[in-house]
């Protein structure tokens, strides 16, 4: 397959959250096991987690908190959706901001699939776009959306780069999390429809890092 990572480096950066918010208003958020602050809060409580995010944004005069690629997180340890397979390494970038924030298509593409991935810890409403580069296909996944985002969408619908694709969901729809977007790049989606692992185990990490390159290569936040 042509080198997708080099392609991303050569093109203009993209945004996947409200285009009116400058990257200067983004602040990194460390949700890894190295962040001792996290041991003092109940991450499973969406309201407490949302307050934690809001305080982090206020302290840094920011509007969006982001991060998480290849990050080992304790957040998943007590959730049956992940712990049965020892999955705790995050494969996308999360963007933490209030529910109903517009979500944008990172690149021009067509709707490959969508689904409501129900259950605690899951994506909730999810859209996957298909893109083409040098006759090869790759995909971008947008998880934790609002239920309205998938009510009228159609397979094959075309979205331009930067066009509003969806809005963010709240904890009642998004798997029980504080509102955020999970954004992930996927080279080979195999037979998956409306879903793809966003968290992996240590034993599968090499495969998933190769198949899911760092989204910041495309977004160019830092």
mmCIF file of the C-alpha atoms, coordinates in Angstrom:
data_MODEL
# 
_entry.id   MODEL 
# 
loop_
_atom_site.group_PDB 
_atom_site.id 
_atom_site.type_symbol 
_atom_site.label_atom_id 
_atom_site.label_alt_id 
_atom_site.label_comp_id 
_atom_site.label_asym_id 
_atom_site.label_entity_id 
_atom_site.label_seq_id 
_atom_site.pdbx_PDB_ins_code 
_atom_site.Cartn_x 
_atom_site.Cartn_y 
_atom_site.Cartn_z 
_atom_site.occupancy 
_atom_site.B_iso_or_equiv 
_atom_site.pdbx_formal_charge 
_atom_site.auth_seq_id 
_atom_site.auth_comp_id 
_atom_site.auth_asym_id 
_atom_site.auth_atom_id 
_atom_site.pdbx_PDB_model_num 
ATOM 1   C CA . UNK A 1 1   ? 0.000   0.000  0.000  1.00 0.00 ? 1   UNK A CA 1 
ATOM 2   C CA . UNK A 1 2   ? 1.314   3.523  -0.784 1.00 0.00 ? 2   UNK A CA 1 
ATOM 3   C CA . UNK A 1 3   ? 2.687   5.265  2.277  1.00 0.00 ? 3   UNK A CA 1 
ATOM 4   C CA . UNK A 1 4   ? -0.348  6.855  3.905  1.00 0.00 ? 4   UNK A CA 1 
ATOM 5   C CA . UNK A 1 5   ? 1.681   8.528  6.646  1.00 0.00 ? 5   UNK A CA 1 
ATOM 6   C CA . UNK A 1 6   ? 3.805   10.417 4.087  1.00 0.00 ? 6   UNK A CA 1 
ATOM 7   C CA . UNK A 1 7   ? 0.648   11.489 2.288  1.00 0.00 ? 7   UNK A CA 1 
ATOM 8   C CA . UNK A 1 8   ? -0.736  12.981 5.498  1.00 0.00 ? 8   UNK A CA 1 
ATOM 9   C CA . UNK A 1 9   ? 2.492   14.879 6.109  1.00 0.00 ? 9   UNK A CA 1 
ATOM 10  C CA . UNK A 1 10  ? 2.323   16.474 2.655  1.00 0.00 ? 10  UNK A CA 1 
ATOM 11  C CA . UNK A 1 11  ? -1.252  17.802 2.801  1.00 0.00 ? 11  UNK A CA 1 
ATOM 12  C CA . UNK A 1 12  ? -2.768  20.725 4.666  1.00 0.00 ? 12  UNK A CA 1 
ATOM 13  C CA . UNK A 1 13  ? -3.919  19.954 8.196  1.00 0.00 ? 13  UNK A CA 1 
ATOM 14  C CA . UNK A 1 14  ? -7.528  19.054 8.887  1.00 0.00 ? 14  UNK A CA 1 
ATOM 15  C CA . UNK A 1 15  ? -9.977  19.738 11.701 1.00 0.00 ? 15  UNK A CA 1 
ATOM 16  C CA . UNK A 1 16  ? -12.574 17.384 13.116 1.00 0.00 ? 16  UNK A CA 1 
ATOM 17  C CA . UNK A 1 17  ? -14.122 19.702 15.735 1.00 0.00 ? 17  UNK A CA 1 
ATOM 18  C CA . UNK A 1 18  ? -15.928 23.055 15.295 1.00 0.00 ? 18  UNK A CA 1 
ATOM 19  C CA . UNK A 1 19  ? -13.886 24.937 12.678 1.00 0.00 ? 19  UNK A CA 1 
ATOM 20  C CA . UNK A 1 20  ? -14.302 28.241 14.539 1.00 0.00 ? 20  UNK A CA 1 
ATOM 21  C CA . UNK A 1 21  ? -12.045 27.018 17.372 1.00 0.00 ? 21  UNK A CA 1 
ATOM 22  C CA . UNK A 1 22  ? -8.371  27.710 16.713 1.00 0.00 ? 22  UNK A CA 1 
ATOM 23  C CA . UNK A 1 23  ? -5.758  25.098 17.616 1.00 0.00 ? 23  UNK A CA 1 
ATOM 24  C CA . UNK A 1 24  ? -4.337  27.770 19.932 1.00 0.00 ? 24  UNK A CA 1 
ATOM 25  C CA . UNK A 1 25  ? -7.380  27.033 22.140 1.00 0.00 ? 25  UNK A CA 1 
ATOM 26  C CA . UNK A 1 26  ? -6.532  23.320 22.389 1.00 0.00 ? 26  UNK A CA 1 
ATOM 27  C CA . UNK A 1 27  ? -4.771  21.866 25.403 1.00 0.00 ? 27  UNK A CA 1 
ATOM 28  C CA . UNK A 1 28  ? -3.279  18.409 25.794 1.00 0.00 ? 28  UNK A CA 1 
ATOM 29  C CA . UNK A 1 29  ? -4.933  16.082 28.299 1.00 0.00 ? 29  UNK A CA 1 
ATOM 30  C CA . UNK A 1 30  ? -3.032  13.187 29.833 1.00 0.00 ? 30  UNK A CA 1 
ATOM 31  C CA . UNK A 1 31  ? -5.358  10.307 30.685 1.00 0.00 ? 31  UNK A CA 1 
ATOM 32  C CA . UNK A 1 32  ? -2.570  7.769  31.000 1.00 0.00 ? 32  UNK A CA 1 
ATOM 33  C CA . UNK A 1 33  ? -1.678  5.724  34.046 1.00 0.00 ? 33  UNK A CA 1 
ATOM 34  C CA . UNK A 1 34  ? 1.126   8.233  34.734 1.00 0.00 ? 34  UNK A CA 1 
ATOM 35  C CA . UNK A 1 35  ? -1.365  10.992 35.665 1.00 0.00 ? 35  UNK A CA 1 
ATOM 36  C CA . UNK A 1 36  ? -1.684  10.730 39.452 1.00 0.00 ? 36  UNK A CA 1 
ATOM 37  C CA . UNK A 1 37  ? -4.643  13.156 39.516 1.00 0.00 ? 37  UNK A CA 1 
ATOM 38  C CA . UNK A 1 38  ? -6.825  10.491 37.922 1.00 0.00 ? 38  UNK A CA 1 
ATOM 39  C CA . UNK A 1 39  ? -6.478  8.172  40.900 1.00 0.00 ? 39  UNK A CA 1 
ATOM 40  C CA . UNK A 1 40  ? -8.406  10.720 42.977 1.00 0.00 ? 40  UNK A CA 1 
ATOM 41  C CA . UNK A 1 41  ? -11.540 10.868 40.814 1.00 0.00 ? 41  UNK A CA 1 
ATOM 42  C CA . UNK A 1 42  ? -14.190 8.378  39.743 1.00 0.00 ? 42  UNK A CA 1 
ATOM 43  C CA . UNK A 1 43  ? -13.612 8.173  35.991 1.00 0.00 ? 43  UNK A CA 1 
ATOM 44  C CA . UNK A 1 44  ? -16.620 5.876  35.612 1.00 0.00 ? 44  UNK A CA 1 
ATOM 45  C CA . UNK A 1 45  ? -18.915 8.736  36.700 1.00 0.00 ? 45  UNK A CA 1 
ATOM 46  C CA . UNK A 1 46  ? -19.597 10.809 33.571 1.00 0.00 ? 46  UNK A CA 1 
ATOM 47  C CA . UNK A 1 47  ? -20.610 13.923 35.549 1.00 0.00 ? 47  UNK A CA 1 
ATOM 48  C CA . UNK A 1 48  ? -17.451 13.859 37.674 1.00 0.00 ? 48  UNK A CA 1 
ATOM 49  C CA . UNK A 1 49  ? -15.333 13.199 34.584 1.00 0.00 ? 49  UNK A CA 1 
ATOM 50  C CA . UNK A 1 50  ? -16.984 16.100 32.739 1.00 0.00 ? 50  UNK A CA 1 
ATOM 51  C CA . UNK A 1 51  ? -16.269 18.434 35.670 1.00 0.00 ? 51  UNK A CA 1 
ATOM 52  C CA . UNK A 1 52  ? -12.650 17.275 35.601 1.00 0.00 ? 52  UNK A CA 1 
ATOM 53  C CA . UNK A 1 53  ? -12.448 18.132 31.881 1.00 0.00 ? 53  UNK A CA 1 
ATOM 54  C CA . UNK A 1 54  ? -14.098 21.528 32.372 1.00 0.00 ? 54  UNK A CA 1 
ATOM 55  C CA . UNK A 1 55  ? -11.686 22.431 35.173 1.00 0.00 ? 55  UNK A CA 1 
ATOM 56  C CA . UNK A 1 56  ? -8.743  21.411 32.993 1.00 0.00 ? 56  UNK A CA 1 
ATOM 57  C CA . UNK A 1 57  ? -10.015 23.677 30.214 1.00 0.00 ? 57  UNK A CA 1 
ATOM 58  C CA . UNK A 1 58  ? -10.572 26.608 32.599 1.00 0.00 ? 58  UNK A CA 1 
ATOM 59  C CA . UNK A 1 59  ? -7.128  26.266 34.145 1.00 0.00 ? 59  UNK A CA 1 
ATOM 60  C CA . UNK A 1 60  ? -5.555  26.408 30.693 1.00 0.00 ? 60  UNK A CA 1 
ATOM 61  C CA . UNK A 1 61  ? -7.854  29.013 29.104 1.00 0.00 ? 61  UNK A CA 1 
ATOM 62  C CA . UNK A 1 62  ? -8.721  26.412 26.478 1.00 0.00 ? 62  UNK A CA 1 
ATOM 63  C CA . UNK A 1 63  ? -11.846 25.219 24.702 1.00 0.00 ? 63  UNK A CA 1 
ATOM 64  C CA . UNK A 1 64  ? -10.840 21.702 23.615 1.00 0.00 ? 64  UNK A CA 1 
ATOM 65  C CA . UNK A 1 65  ? -8.810  19.086 25.471 1.00 0.00 ? 65  UNK A CA 1 
ATOM 66  C CA . UNK A 1 66  ? -7.186  16.473 23.265 1.00 0.00 ? 66  UNK A CA 1 
ATOM 67  C CA . UNK A 1 67  ? -4.880  13.489 23.287 1.00 0.00 ? 67  UNK A CA 1 
ATOM 68  C CA . UNK A 1 68  ? -4.701  9.776  23.818 1.00 0.00 ? 68  UNK A CA 1 
ATOM 69  C CA . UNK A 1 69  ? -2.983  8.126  20.861 1.00 0.00 ? 69  UNK A CA 1 
ATOM 70  C CA . UNK A 1 70  ? -1.036  5.034  21.997 1.00 0.00 ? 70  UNK A CA 1 
ATOM 71  C CA . UNK A 1 71  ? -1.892  5.964  25.593 1.00 0.00 ? 71  UNK A CA 1 
ATOM 72  C CA . UNK A 1 72  ? -2.155  3.306  28.308 1.00 0.00 ? 72  UNK A CA 1 
ATOM 73  C CA . UNK A 1 73  ? -5.264  4.145  30.351 1.00 0.00 ? 73  UNK A CA 1 
ATOM 74  C CA . UNK A 1 74  ? -6.627  2.840  33.629 1.00 0.00 ? 74  UNK A CA 1 
ATOM 75  C CA . UNK A 1 75  ? -10.001 4.238  32.534 1.00 0.00 ? 75  UNK A CA 1 
ATOM 76  C CA . UNK A 1 76  ? -10.889 0.887  30.979 1.00 0.00 ? 76  UNK A CA 1 
ATOM 77  C CA . UNK A 1 77  ? -9.782  -1.415 33.788 1.00 0.00 ? 77  UNK A CA 1 
ATOM 78  C CA . UNK A 1 78  ? -13.169 -1.846 35.453 1.00 0.00 ? 78  UNK A CA 1 
ATOM 79  C CA . UNK A 1 79  ? -15.257 -1.990 32.283 1.00 0.00 ? 79  UNK A CA 1 
ATOM 80  C CA . UNK A 1 80  ? -16.321 -5.406 30.971 1.00 0.00 ? 80  UNK A CA 1 
ATOM 81  C CA . UNK A 1 81  ? -16.232 -4.058 27.413 1.00 0.00 ? 81  UNK A CA 1 
ATOM 82  C CA . UNK A 1 82  ? -12.425 -3.951 27.677 1.00 0.00 ? 82  UNK A CA 1 
ATOM 83  C CA . UNK A 1 83  ? -11.065 -5.904 30.616 1.00 0.00 ? 83  UNK A CA 1 
ATOM 84  C CA . UNK A 1 84  ? -11.984 -9.378 29.397 1.00 0.00 ? 84  UNK A CA 1 
ATOM 85  C CA . UNK A 1 85  ? -9.290  -8.975 26.714 1.00 0.00 ? 85  UNK A CA 1 
ATOM 86  C CA . UNK A 1 86  ? -6.940  -6.760 28.775 1.00 0.00 ? 86  UNK A CA 1 
ATOM 87  C CA . UNK A 1 87  ? -7.498  -3.871 26.365 1.00 0.00 ? 87  UNK A CA 1 
ATOM 88  C CA . UNK A 1 88  ? -6.229  -0.574 27.778 1.00 0.00 ? 88  UNK A CA 1 
ATOM 89  C CA . UNK A 1 89  ? -4.196  1.154  25.014 1.00 0.00 ? 89  UNK A CA 1 
ATOM 90  C CA . UNK A 1 90  ? -6.043  3.881  23.116 1.00 0.00 ? 90  UNK A CA 1 
ATOM 91  C CA . UNK A 1 91  ? -5.741  3.953  19.309 1.00 0.00 ? 91  UNK A CA 1 
ATOM 92  C CA . UNK A 1 92  ? -7.237  7.310  18.346 1.00 0.00 ? 92  UNK A CA 1 
ATOM 93  C CA . UNK A 1 93  ? -7.213  10.912 19.499 1.00 0.00 ? 93  UNK A CA 1 
ATOM 94  C CA . UNK A 1 94  ? -9.997  12.089 21.809 1.00 0.00 ? 94  UNK A CA 1 
ATOM 95  C CA . UNK A 1 95  ? -11.362 15.635 21.694 1.00 0.00 ? 95  UNK A CA 1 
ATOM 96  C CA . UNK A 1 96  ? -13.137 16.643 24.906 1.00 0.00 ? 96  UNK A CA 1 
ATOM 97  C CA . UNK A 1 97  ? -15.693 19.426 24.542 1.00 0.00 ? 97  UNK A CA 1 
ATOM 98  C CA . UNK A 1 98  ? -19.405 19.885 25.256 1.00 0.00 ? 98  UNK A CA 1 
ATOM 99  C CA . UNK A 1 99  ? -22.179 17.793 23.709 1.00 0.00 ? 99  UNK A CA 1 
ATOM 100 C CA . UNK A 1 100 ? -23.730 19.076 20.474 1.00 0.00 ? 100 UNK A CA 1 
ATOM 101 C CA . UNK A 1 101 ? -20.389 20.483 19.259 1.00 0.00 ? 101 UNK A CA 1 
ATOM 102 C CA . UNK A 1 102 ? -20.139 20.070 15.463 1.00 0.00 ? 102 UNK A CA 1 
ATOM 103 C CA . UNK A 1 103 ? -17.975 17.197 14.213 1.00 0.00 ? 103 UNK A CA 1 
ATOM 104 C CA . UNK A 1 104 ? -16.306 17.705 10.831 1.00 0.00 ? 104 UNK A CA 1 
ATOM 105 C CA . UNK A 1 105 ? -15.167 15.337 8.101  1.00 0.00 ? 105 UNK A CA 1 
ATOM 106 C CA . UNK A 1 106 ? -11.368 15.243 8.249  1.00 0.00 ? 106 UNK A CA 1 
ATOM 107 C CA . UNK A 1 107 ? -11.091 14.656 4.499  1.00 0.00 ? 107 UNK A CA 1 
ATOM 108 C CA . UNK A 1 108 ? -13.453 14.327 1.583  1.00 0.00 ? 108 UNK A CA 1 
ATOM 109 C CA . UNK A 1 109 ? -15.001 10.886 1.632  1.00 0.00 ? 109 UNK A CA 1 
ATOM 110 C CA . UNK A 1 110 ? -18.139 8.792  1.462  1.00 0.00 ? 110 UNK A CA 1 
ATOM 111 C CA . UNK A 1 111 ? -20.099 7.185  4.261  1.00 0.00 ? 111 UNK A CA 1 
ATOM 112 C CA . UNK A 1 112 ? -18.788 3.630  4.493  1.00 0.00 ? 112 UNK A CA 1 
ATOM 113 C CA . UNK A 1 113 ? -20.997 2.599  7.416  1.00 0.00 ? 113 UNK A CA 1 
ATOM 114 C CA . UNK A 1 114 ? -22.580 3.737  10.659 1.00 0.00 ? 114 UNK A CA 1 
ATOM 115 C CA . UNK A 1 115 ? -23.989 2.103  13.766 1.00 0.00 ? 115 UNK A CA 1 
ATOM 116 C CA . UNK A 1 116 ? -25.241 2.633  17.289 1.00 0.00 ? 116 UNK A CA 1 
ATOM 117 C CA . UNK A 1 117 ? -22.654 0.697  19.290 1.00 0.00 ? 117 UNK A CA 1 
ATOM 118 C CA . UNK A 1 118 ? -24.612 0.390  22.513 1.00 0.00 ? 118 UNK A CA 1 
ATOM 119 C CA . UNK A 1 119 ? -23.370 -0.466 25.978 1.00 0.00 ? 119 UNK A CA 1 
ATOM 120 C CA . UNK A 1 120 ? -21.216 0.978  28.724 1.00 0.00 ? 120 UNK A CA 1 
ATOM 121 C CA . UNK A 1 121 ? -17.777 1.882  27.436 1.00 0.00 ? 121 UNK A CA 1 
ATOM 122 C CA . UNK A 1 122 ? -18.742 1.504  23.793 1.00 0.00 ? 122 UNK A CA 1 
ATOM 123 C CA . UNK A 1 123 ? -18.806 4.189  21.065 1.00 0.00 ? 123 UNK A CA 1 
ATOM 124 C CA . UNK A 1 124 ? -22.520 4.844  20.980 1.00 0.00 ? 124 UNK A CA 1 
ATOM 125 C CA . UNK A 1 125 ? -23.431 6.413  17.603 1.00 0.00 ? 125 UNK A CA 1 
ATOM 126 C CA . UNK A 1 126 ? -20.524 5.993  15.182 1.00 0.00 ? 126 UNK A CA 1 
ATOM 127 C CA . UNK A 1 127 ? -19.832 7.003  11.585 1.00 0.00 ? 127 UNK A CA 1 
ATOM 128 C CA . UNK A 1 128 ? -17.033 5.670  9.370  1.00 0.00 ? 128 UNK A CA 1 
ATOM 129 C CA . UNK A 1 129 ? -15.959 7.505  6.211  1.00 0.00 ? 129 UNK A CA 1 
ATOM 130 C CA . UNK A 1 130 ? -14.112 5.879  3.325  1.00 0.00 ? 130 UNK A CA 1 
ATOM 131 C CA . UNK A 1 131 ? -11.346 7.779  1.515  1.00 0.00 ? 131 UNK A CA 1 
ATOM 132 C CA . UNK A 1 132 ? -9.170  7.036  -1.506 1.00 0.00 ? 132 UNK A CA 1 
ATOM 133 C CA . UNK A 1 133 ? -5.453  7.712  -1.901 1.00 0.00 ? 133 UNK A CA 1 
ATOM 134 C CA . UNK A 1 134 ? -3.593  6.494  -5.023 1.00 0.00 ? 134 UNK A CA 1 
ATOM 135 C CA . UNK A 1 135 ? -6.343  3.936  -5.707 1.00 0.00 ? 135 UNK A CA 1 
ATOM 136 C CA . UNK A 1 136 ? -6.097  2.594  -2.143 1.00 0.00 ? 136 UNK A CA 1 
ATOM 137 C CA . UNK A 1 137 ? -8.868  2.945  0.395  1.00 0.00 ? 137 UNK A CA 1 
ATOM 138 C CA . UNK A 1 138 ? -8.534  4.022  4.016  1.00 0.00 ? 138 UNK A CA 1 
ATOM 139 C CA . UNK A 1 139 ? -11.037 5.072  6.648  1.00 0.00 ? 139 UNK A CA 1 
ATOM 140 C CA . UNK A 1 140 ? -11.731 7.604  9.388  1.00 0.00 ? 140 UNK A CA 1 
ATOM 141 C CA . UNK A 1 141 ? -13.883 6.718  12.383 1.00 0.00 ? 141 UNK A CA 1 
ATOM 142 C CA . UNK A 1 142 ? -15.928 9.212  14.412 1.00 0.00 ? 142 UNK A CA 1 
ATOM 143 C CA . UNK A 1 143 ? -17.250 7.793  17.695 1.00 0.00 ? 143 UNK A CA 1 
ATOM 144 C CA . UNK A 1 144 ? -19.394 9.019  20.629 1.00 0.00 ? 144 UNK A CA 1 
ATOM 145 C CA . UNK A 1 145 ? -21.749 11.043 18.454 1.00 0.00 ? 145 UNK A CA 1 
ATOM 146 C CA . UNK A 1 146 ? -25.319 12.166 19.142 1.00 0.00 ? 146 UNK A CA 1 
ATOM 147 C CA . UNK A 1 147 ? -28.168 9.842  18.211 1.00 0.00 ? 147 UNK A CA 1 
ATOM 148 C CA . UNK A 1 148 ? -29.424 12.509 15.784 1.00 0.00 ? 148 UNK A CA 1 
ATOM 149 C CA . UNK A 1 149 ? -26.163 12.165 13.839 1.00 0.00 ? 149 UNK A CA 1 
ATOM 150 C CA . UNK A 1 150 ? -27.116 8.761  12.465 1.00 0.00 ? 150 UNK A CA 1 
ATOM 151 C CA . UNK A 1 151 ? -30.864 9.230  12.033 1.00 0.00 ? 151 UNK A CA 1 
ATOM 152 C CA . UNK A 1 152 ? -30.837 10.526 8.447  1.00 0.00 ? 152 UNK A CA 1 
ATOM 153 C CA . UNK A 1 153 ? -27.373 9.582  7.183  1.00 0.00 ? 153 UNK A CA 1 
ATOM 154 C CA . UNK A 1 154 ? -27.038 7.270  4.163  1.00 0.00 ? 154 UNK A CA 1 
ATOM 155 C CA . UNK A 1 155 ? -24.358 4.846  3.019  1.00 0.00 ? 155 UNK A CA 1 
ATOM 156 C CA . UNK A 1 156 ? -22.471 6.383  0.094  1.00 0.00 ? 156 UNK A CA 1 
ATOM 157 C CA . UNK A 1 157 ? -23.302 9.982  1.017  1.00 0.00 ? 157 UNK A CA 1 
ATOM 158 C CA . UNK A 1 158 ? -20.432 12.317 0.132  1.00 0.00 ? 158 UNK A CA 1 
ATOM 159 C CA . UNK A 1 159 ? -18.903 14.709 2.662  1.00 0.00 ? 159 UNK A CA 1 
ATOM 160 C CA . UNK A 1 160 ? -16.347 17.344 1.749  1.00 0.00 ? 160 UNK A CA 1 
ATOM 161 C CA . UNK A 1 161 ? -13.314 18.068 3.913  1.00 0.00 ? 161 UNK A CA 1 
ATOM 162 C CA . UNK A 1 162 ? -14.399 20.308 6.797  1.00 0.00 ? 162 UNK A CA 1 
ATOM 163 C CA . UNK A 1 163 ? -18.122 19.737 6.223  1.00 0.00 ? 163 UNK A CA 1 
ATOM 164 C CA . UNK A 1 164 ? -20.262 19.093 9.309  1.00 0.00 ? 164 UNK A CA 1 
ATOM 165 C CA . UNK A 1 165 ? -20.716 15.349 9.594  1.00 0.00 ? 165 UNK A CA 1 
ATOM 166 C CA . UNK A 1 166 ? -22.340 15.011 13.018 1.00 0.00 ? 166 UNK A CA 1 
ATOM 167 C CA . UNK A 1 167 ? -22.565 16.434 16.526 1.00 0.00 ? 167 UNK A CA 1 
ATOM 168 C CA . UNK A 1 168 ? -21.212 15.103 19.803 1.00 0.00 ? 168 UNK A CA 1 
ATOM 169 C CA . UNK A 1 169 ? -23.428 13.059 22.074 1.00 0.00 ? 169 UNK A CA 1 
ATOM 170 C CA . UNK A 1 170 ? -23.849 13.254 25.826 1.00 0.00 ? 170 UNK A CA 1 
ATOM 171 C CA . UNK A 1 171 ? -23.247 10.452 28.322 1.00 0.00 ? 171 UNK A CA 1 
ATOM 172 C CA . UNK A 1 172 ? -26.729 8.997  27.824 1.00 0.00 ? 172 UNK A CA 1 
ATOM 173 C CA . UNK A 1 173 ? -25.859 8.095  24.227 1.00 0.00 ? 173 UNK A CA 1 
ATOM 174 C CA . UNK A 1 174 ? -22.078 7.892  23.997 1.00 0.00 ? 174 UNK A CA 1 
ATOM 175 C CA . UNK A 1 175 ? -21.279 4.856  26.139 1.00 0.00 ? 175 UNK A CA 1 
ATOM 176 C CA . UNK A 1 176 ? -21.393 6.668  29.471 1.00 0.00 ? 176 UNK A CA 1 
ATOM 177 C CA . UNK A 1 177 ? -18.487 9.068  28.974 1.00 0.00 ? 177 UNK A CA 1 
ATOM 178 C CA . UNK A 1 178 ? -18.055 12.795 29.344 1.00 0.00 ? 178 UNK A CA 1 
ATOM 179 C CA . UNK A 1 179 ? -18.786 14.262 25.885 1.00 0.00 ? 179 UNK A CA 1 
ATOM 180 C CA . UNK A 1 180 ? -15.945 13.819 23.425 1.00 0.00 ? 180 UNK A CA 1 
ATOM 181 C CA . UNK A 1 181 ? -15.077 12.709 19.910 1.00 0.00 ? 181 UNK A CA 1 
ATOM 182 C CA . UNK A 1 182 ? -12.994 9.592  19.332 1.00 0.00 ? 182 UNK A CA 1 
ATOM 183 C CA . UNK A 1 183 ? -11.227 10.076 15.986 1.00 0.00 ? 183 UNK A CA 1 
ATOM 184 C CA . UNK A 1 184 ? -9.255  7.235  14.440 1.00 0.00 ? 184 UNK A CA 1 
ATOM 185 C CA . UNK A 1 185 ? -7.593  6.439  11.114 1.00 0.00 ? 185 UNK A CA 1 
ATOM 186 C CA . UNK A 1 186 ? -7.856  2.868  9.814  1.00 0.00 ? 186 UNK A CA 1 
ATOM 187 C CA . UNK A 1 187 ? -5.946  1.445  6.852  1.00 0.00 ? 187 UNK A CA 1 
ATOM 188 C CA . UNK A 1 188 ? -7.623  -1.957 6.555  1.00 0.00 ? 188 UNK A CA 1 
ATOM 189 C CA . UNK A 1 189 ? -11.075 -2.147 8.075  1.00 0.00 ? 189 UNK A CA 1 
ATOM 190 C CA . UNK A 1 190 ? -11.565 -5.803 7.042  1.00 0.00 ? 190 UNK A CA 1 
ATOM 191 C CA . UNK A 1 191 ? -15.281 -6.689 7.259  1.00 0.00 ? 191 UNK A CA 1 
ATOM 192 C CA . UNK A 1 192 ? -16.178 -4.264 10.060 1.00 0.00 ? 192 UNK A CA 1 
ATOM 193 C CA . UNK A 1 193 ? -19.242 -2.059 9.602  1.00 0.00 ? 193 UNK A CA 1 
ATOM 194 C CA . UNK A 1 194 ? -19.938 0.977  11.805 1.00 0.00 ? 194 UNK A CA 1 
ATOM 195 C CA . UNK A 1 195 ? -17.381 -0.209 14.334 1.00 0.00 ? 195 UNK A CA 1 
ATOM 196 C CA . UNK A 1 196 ? -13.666 -0.911 14.772 1.00 0.00 ? 196 UNK A CA 1 
ATOM 197 C CA . UNK A 1 197 ? -11.552 -1.461 17.911 1.00 0.00 ? 197 UNK A CA 1 
ATOM 198 C CA . UNK A 1 198 ? -10.462 1.846  19.430 1.00 0.00 ? 198 UNK A CA 1 
ATOM 199 C CA . UNK A 1 199 ? -8.595  0.260  22.320 1.00 0.00 ? 199 UNK A CA 1 
ATOM 200 C CA . UNK A 1 200 ? -6.219  -2.702 22.129 1.00 0.00 ? 200 UNK A CA 1 
ATOM 201 C CA . UNK A 1 201 ? -4.114  -4.926 24.371 1.00 0.00 ? 201 UNK A CA 1 
ATOM 202 C CA . UNK A 1 202 ? -0.343  -4.956 24.643 1.00 0.00 ? 202 UNK A CA 1 
ATOM 203 C CA . UNK A 1 203 ? -0.140  -8.218 22.701 1.00 0.00 ? 203 UNK A CA 1 
ATOM 204 C CA . UNK A 1 204 ? -1.946  -6.737 19.664 1.00 0.00 ? 204 UNK A CA 1 
ATOM 205 C CA . UNK A 1 205 ? -0.386  -3.265 19.863 1.00 0.00 ? 205 UNK A CA 1 
ATOM 206 C CA . UNK A 1 206 ? 2.120   -3.629 17.005 1.00 0.00 ? 206 UNK A CA 1 
ATOM 207 C CA . UNK A 1 207 ? -0.612  -4.671 14.574 1.00 0.00 ? 207 UNK A CA 1 
ATOM 208 C CA . UNK A 1 208 ? -2.965  -1.862 15.555 1.00 0.00 ? 208 UNK A CA 1 
ATOM 209 C CA . UNK A 1 209 ? -0.335  0.887  15.537 1.00 0.00 ? 209 UNK A CA 1 
ATOM 210 C CA . UNK A 1 210 ? 0.541   -0.126 11.982 1.00 0.00 ? 210 UNK A CA 1 
ATOM 211 C CA . UNK A 1 211 ? -3.099  -0.310 10.897 1.00 0.00 ? 211 UNK A CA 1 
ATOM 212 C CA . UNK A 1 212 ? -4.170  2.844  12.781 1.00 0.00 ? 212 UNK A CA 1 
ATOM 213 C CA . UNK A 1 213 ? -1.549  5.593  12.302 1.00 0.00 ? 213 UNK A CA 1 
ATOM 214 C CA . UNK A 1 214 ? -1.327  8.632  14.558 1.00 0.00 ? 214 UNK A CA 1 
ATOM 215 C CA . UNK A 1 215 ? -4.214  10.989 13.631 1.00 0.00 ? 215 UNK A CA 1 
ATOM 216 C CA . UNK A 1 216 ? -2.018  13.983 14.411 1.00 0.00 ? 216 UNK A CA 1 
ATOM 217 C CA . UNK A 1 217 ? -0.075  13.288 11.206 1.00 0.00 ? 217 UNK A CA 1 
ATOM 218 C CA . UNK A 1 218 ? -3.245  14.380 9.416  1.00 0.00 ? 218 UNK A CA 1 
ATOM 219 C CA . UNK A 1 219 ? -4.629  16.934 11.872 1.00 0.00 ? 219 UNK A CA 1 
ATOM 220 C CA . UNK A 1 220 ? -1.324  18.648 12.686 1.00 0.00 ? 220 UNK A CA 1 
ATOM 221 C CA . UNK A 1 221 ? -2.445  19.976 16.075 1.00 0.00 ? 221 UNK A CA 1 
ATOM 222 C CA . UNK A 1 222 ? 1.128   19.937 17.390 1.00 0.00 ? 222 UNK A CA 1 
# 
